[in-house]
């Protein structure tokens, strides 16, 4: 039972880490896209 609990926690942590990573990627992408747009519209 204890091992199952730790496994579930580990899986959940992995999932949240992946979500965090994708959010960071989206943020960086929007940042770059905004910068490029701003640069080209000037």
BALUM-7899 format. One record per atom (N, C-alpha, C, O, CB): residue number from 1; residue in three letters; atom name; z, x, y. Coordinates in Angstrom, 2 decimals. Each point is the difference from the previous one (the first is absolute). Glycine has a CB too. Example, Ala and Ser with C-alpha at 12.3 -4.5 7.8 and 13.67 -1.06 7.14 Angstrom:
<pts>
   k   r  a      pz      px      py
   1 Ala  N    7.80   13.19   -5.69
   1 Ala CA    0.00   -0.89    1.19
   1 Ala  C    0.00    0.90    1.20
   1 Ala  O    0.66    1.04   -0.02
   1 Ala CB    0.59   -2.93   -1.15
   2 Ser  N   -1.97    1.54    2.22
   2 Ser CA    0.06    0.82    1.19
   2 Ser  C    0.73   -0.77    1.09
   2 Ser  O    0.17    0.51    1.11
   2 Ser CB   -2.32    0.67   -1.74
</pts>
This chain:
<pts>
   k   r  a      pz      px      py
   1 Unk  N    0.00    0.84   -1.20
   1 Unk CA    0.00   -0.84    1.20
   1 Unk  C    0.00    0.88    1.26
   1 Unk  O   -0.74   -0.25    0.95
   1 Unk CB    1.97   -1.58   -2.21
   2 Unk  N   -0.39    2.84    1.24
   2 Unk CA    0.07    0.89    1.17
   2 Unk  C   -1.33    0.71    0.23
   2 Unk  O   -0.46    0.13    1.13
   2 Unk CB    2.92    0.19   -1.55
   3 Unk  N   -3.07    0.13   -0.67
   3 Unk CA   -1.27    0.73    0.14
   3 Unk  C   -1.06   -0.93    0.59
   3 Unk  O   -0.80    0.42    0.84
   3 Unk CB    1.40    1.06   -2.80
   4 Unk  N   -0.60   -2.75    1.50
   4 Unk CA   -0.99   -0.94    0.53
   4 Unk  C    0.19   -0.18    1.50
   4 Unk  O   -0.97   -0.07    0.75
   4 Unk CB    0.89   -1.11   -2.97
   5 Unk  N    1.34    1.11    2.64
   5 Unk CA    0.28   -0.17    1.43
   5 Unk  C   -0.57    1.17    0.81
   5 Unk  O   -0.68   -0.20    1.01
   5 Unk CB    2.76   -1.09   -1.59
   6 Unk  N   -1.80    2.51    0.11
   6 Unk CA   -0.49    1.16    0.75
   6 Unk  C   -1.52    0.03    0.01
   6 Unk  O   -0.62    0.40    0.99
   6 Unk CB    2.69    0.87   -1.59
   7 Unk  N   -2.69   -1.69   -0.51
   7 Unk CA   -1.46   -0.03   -0.05
   7 Unk  C   -0.54   -0.99    1.03
   7 Unk  O   -0.96    0.29    0.71
   7 Unk CB    1.01    0.32   -3.16
   8 Unk  N    0.57   -1.77    2.52
   8 Unk CA   -0.44   -1.01    0.97
   8 Unk  C    0.13    0.53    1.42
   8 Unk  O   -0.88   -0.17    0.83
   8 Unk CB    1.56   -1.68   -2.41
   9 Unk  N    0.45    2.52    1.83
   9 Unk CA    0.22    0.55    1.34
   9 Unk  C   -1.07    1.04    0.31
   9 Unk  O   -0.54    0.03    1.10
   9 Unk CB    3.02   -0.44   -1.30
  10 Unk  N   -2.78    1.26   -0.79
  10 Unk CA   -1.00    1.05    0.21
  10 Unk  C   -1.37   -0.63    0.28
  10 Unk  O   -0.72    0.45    0.89
  10 Unk CB    2.02    1.11   -2.40
  11 Unk  N   -1.64   -2.59    0.74
  11 Unk CA   -1.29   -0.67    0.21
  11 Unk  C   -0.05   -0.60    1.41
  11 Unk  O   -1.01    0.13    0.70
  11 Unk CB    0.83   -0.64   -3.18
  12 Unk  N    1.25   -0.13    2.87
  12 Unk CA    0.05   -0.63    1.32
  12 Unk  C   -0.16    1.05    1.10
  12 Unk  O   -0.73   -0.20    0.97
  12 Unk CB    2.21   -1.63   -1.87
  13 Unk  N   -0.80    2.97    0.71
  13 Unk CA   -0.08    1.07    0.99
  13 Unk  C   -1.44    0.50    0.10
  13 Unk  O   -0.51    0.24    1.10
  13 Unk CB    2.90    0.43   -1.56
  14 Unk  N   -3.03   -0.50   -0.70
  14 Unk CA   -1.38    0.48   -0.03
  14 Unk  C   -0.90   -0.98    0.76
  14 Unk  O   -0.87    0.40    0.77
  14 Unk CB    1.27    0.76   -2.99
  15 Unk  N   -0.17   -2.46    1.99
  15 Unk CA   -0.81   -1.02    0.66
  15 Unk  C    0.18    0.07    1.51
  15 Unk  O   -0.98   -0.01    0.74
  15 Unk CB    1.16   -1.47   -2.77
  16 Unk  N    1.07    1.54    2.48
  16 Unk CA    0.25    0.03    1.44
  16 Unk  C   -0.58    1.27    0.62
  16 Unk  O   -0.49   -0.02    1.12
  16 Unk CB    2.58   -1.34   -1.44
  17 Unk  N   -2.03    2.47   -0.42
  17 Unk CA   -0.58    1.25    0.51
  17 Unk  C   -1.51   -0.16    0.18
  17 Unk  O   -0.56    0.43    1.01
  17 Unk CB    2.37    0.92   -2.15
  18 Unk  N   -2.47   -1.97    0.16
  18 Unk CA   -1.44   -0.21    0.09
  18 Unk  C   -0.32   -0.90    1.18
  18 Unk  O   -0.97    0.25    0.72
  18 Unk CB    0.74    0.03   -3.21
  19 Unk  N    1.03   -1.31    2.70
  19 Unk CA   -0.23   -0.90    1.13
  19 Unk  C    0.15    0.76    1.30
  19 Unk  O   -0.81   -0.16    0.92
  19 Unk CB    1.64   -1.79   -2.26
  20 Unk  N    0.20    2.77    1.42
  20 Unk CA    0.23    0.79    1.21
  20 Unk  C   -1.21    0.89    0.26
  20 Unk  O   -0.48    0.10    1.13
  20 Unk CB    2.98   -0.14   -1.52
  21 Unk  N   -2.99    0.69   -0.66
  21 Unk CA   -1.14    0.91    0.13
  21 Unk  C   -1.22   -0.75    0.52
  21 Unk  O   -0.69    0.50    0.90
  21 Unk CB    1.60    0.92   -2.76
  22 Unk  N   -1.20   -2.60    1.31
  22 Unk CA   -1.18   -0.74    0.43
  22 Unk  C    0.17   -0.44    1.45
  22 Unk  O   -0.97   -0.01    0.76
  22 Unk CB    0.55   -0.78   -3.13
  23 Unk  N    1.65    0.42    2.78
  23 Unk CA    0.23   -0.38    1.38
  23 Unk  C   -0.27    1.20    0.92
  23 Unk  O   -0.60   -0.15    1.06
  23 Unk CB    2.31   -1.57   -1.78
  24 Unk  N   -1.27    2.90    0.30
  24 Unk CA   -0.21    1.19    0.80
  24 Unk  C   -1.49    0.28    0.12
  24 Unk  O   -0.49    0.33    1.08
  24 Unk CB    2.70    0.61   -1.81
  25 Unk  N   -2.94   -1.07   -0.40
  25 Unk CA   -1.45    0.24    0.02
  25 Unk  C   -0.67   -0.97    0.95
  25 Unk  O   -0.86    0.40    0.79
  25 Unk CB    0.93    0.43   -3.16
  26 Unk  N    0.30   -2.11    2.32
  26 Unk CA   -0.59   -0.99    0.89
  26 Unk  C    0.29    0.35    1.45
  26 Unk  O   -0.87   -0.10    0.86
  26 Unk CB    1.10   -1.66   -2.63
  27 Unk  N    1.01    2.16    2.04
  27 Unk CA    0.39    0.35    1.36
  27 Unk  C   -0.84    1.16    0.52
  27 Unk  O   -0.51   -0.03    1.12
  27 Unk CB    2.84   -0.77   -1.58
  28 Unk  N   -2.47    1.84   -0.38
  28 Unk CA   -0.78    1.18    0.40
  28 Unk  C   -1.45   -0.40    0.22
  28 Unk  O   -0.63    0.45    0.96
  28 Unk CB    2.17    1.06   -2.25
  29 Unk  N   -2.07   -2.36    0.39
  29 Unk CA   -1.40   -0.42    0.13
  29 Unk  C   -0.21   -0.74    1.31
  29 Unk  O   -0.97    0.25    0.71
  29 Unk CB    0.78   -0.40   -3.21
  30 Unk  N    1.10   -0.78    2.83
  30 Unk CA   -0.14   -0.76    1.24
  30 Unk  C    0.13    0.94    1.20
  30 Unk  O   -0.70   -0.16    1.00
  30 Unk CB    1.64   -1.90   -2.12
  31 Unk  N   -0.03    3.03    1.01
  31 Unk CA    0.18    0.95    1.09
  31 Unk  C   -1.30    0.76    0.26
  31 Unk  O   -0.44    0.11    1.14
  31 Unk CB    2.89    0.11   -1.73
  32 Unk  N   -3.05    0.29   -0.49
  32 Unk CA   -1.24    0.77    0.14
  32 Unk  C   -1.12   -0.90    0.50
  32 Unk  O   -0.77    0.40    0.88
  32 Unk CB    1.50    1.14   -2.72
  33 Unk  N   -0.83   -2.74    1.28
  33 Unk CA   -1.07   -0.92    0.42
  33 Unk  C    0.14   -0.34    1.48
  33 Unk  O   -0.98   -0.02    0.73
  33 Unk CB    0.88   -0.94   -3.06
  34 Unk  N    1.33    0.69    2.77
  34 Unk CA    0.23   -0.32    1.41
  34 Unk  C   -0.35    1.18    0.88
  34 Unk  O   -0.62   -0.17    1.05
  34 Unk CB    2.43   -1.41   -1.70
  35 Unk  N   -1.43    2.78    0.23
  35 Unk CA   -0.29    1.19    0.79
  35 Unk  C   -1.50    0.22    0.12
  35 Unk  O   -0.50    0.32    1.07
  35 Unk CB    2.67    0.69   -1.82
  36 Unk  N   -2.89   -1.18   -0.38
  36 Unk CA   -1.45    0.20    0.00
  36 Unk  C   -0.66   -1.03    0.91
  36 Unk  O   -0.88    0.33    0.79
  36 Unk CB    0.96    0.60   -3.13
  37 Unk  N    0.36   -2.20    2.22
  37 Unk CA   -0.58   -1.05    0.85
  37 Unk  C    0.23    0.33    1.47
  37 Unk  O   -0.92   -0.08    0.81
  37 Unk CB    1.31   -1.62   -2.63
  38 Unk  N    0.84    2.07    2.15
  38 Unk CA    0.34    0.33    1.38
  38 Unk  C   -0.87    1.16    0.49
  38 Unk  O   -0.50   -0.02    1.12
  38 Unk CB    2.86   -0.78   -1.49
  39 Unk  N   -2.52    1.80   -0.49
  39 Unk CA   -0.77    1.18    0.36
  39 Unk  C   -1.46   -0.36    0.26
  39 Unk  O   -0.61    0.49    0.96
  39 Unk CB    2.18    0.92   -2.32
  40 Unk  N   -2.13   -2.27    0.50
  40 Unk CA   -1.41   -0.33    0.14
  40 Unk  C   -0.26   -1.00    1.13
  40 Unk  O   -1.08    0.01    0.60
  40 Unk CB    0.81    0.43   -3.03
  41 Unk  N    1.24   -1.30    2.71
  41 Unk CA   -0.22   -1.00    1.06
  41 Unk  C    0.11    0.62    1.38
  41 Unk  O   -0.47   -0.59    0.97
  41 Unk CB    1.36   -1.17   -2.48
  42 Unk  N   -0.30    2.93    1.62
  42 Unk CA    0.21    0.61    1.31
  42 Unk  C   -1.33    0.24    0.71
  42 Unk  O   -0.02    0.52    1.12
  42 Unk CB    2.11    0.56   -1.97
</pts>
